[in-house]
Amino acid sequence: MTSTADTADSPWGEIPAHEVDAAAAHLRDVLALVVEHGPAHAALVVYDTRSDLARALAEGYRRNLPGATFIDFDTVAPDDVLAQFRRMARSDLVVLVQSTSFRLEAFRIRVELFKLGLKVIEHVHLSRMPGAQGAHYIESLAYDPAYYRGVGQALKARIDGALSATVDSGGETLVFASELEPAKLNIGDYSGMNNVGGQFPIGEVFTEAQDLEAVNGRVRIHVFGDTSYLVNRPATPITLVIERGRVVGFENATPEFERLLDIIRADEGEVWVRELGFGMNRAFTRERRVNDIGTYERMCGIHLSLGAKHGVYPKPGFKRKDARYHVDIFAVTEAVYLDEDLVYSDGAWQV
């Protein structure tokens, strides 16, 4: 419980001092274990003060990076920020703490920073997660290398060798009767990769069916990403009917969800199911949520995507210019099987 003294006149608003302490501790591990930043390299933290969570994370970085340069994005010109980026050397670190998402004209910040050979830690849309959600976000930054790397690599090995996958969402079953695409990892291990860092929090292994039309069955979803990129949780889980990789029907759909399907159909003709995501971040559950869909995507359990867009896995017949939508939906995850082997039950991965 948060005491009145803990938040009175706090520079972090609704976020109590002990949560800021926790953020500093988690970020210490992220800096040391995930991006492996050390004193031989410079660090630049670009932040804003528009939200409690942004101010709390900036403080966490101040405690861990005493020699870094800190820039309040709202007090300088964008060209000054770009100039700072370009003065940095390869393997230096840039941290972006954003209540929304910084705009630097056509400059795609993370992509361009990677091109410069810089390490990047990006926190976005923090203003979407007020109050207790800030504590959930801070908890999601905790890094357990044995869990993320051990379970993550084990999941990838099982996925890459599987001939099928099955998602049991509590009375409904969705079957991927196909080999799966080689799994991609977001587990805080960048060894052998071109770029170091990315958007935080982390915690995901993802794939999709090699044969998209081999996906059939029914799945209950408890959350979907709405048109504002926010978590939308219907009072009753929505059941989707999927045939040959497309959504062909639904039960208990809300008007907002039906509108989402209508938008996808209007532009793409039909609603494909593509990504099969194995979320690993134990800070987020069916009941412990945050509003930002890109953050909640790491939730421990299965998420899928609706729409033809999934640029990681090119498929015949899917033209990048025509594939417009990738909408995350979250399955009620009772059990997951790879072939006949149970890999998820009781709210945790079993590998």
Disulfide bonds with the S-S distance in Angstrom:
none
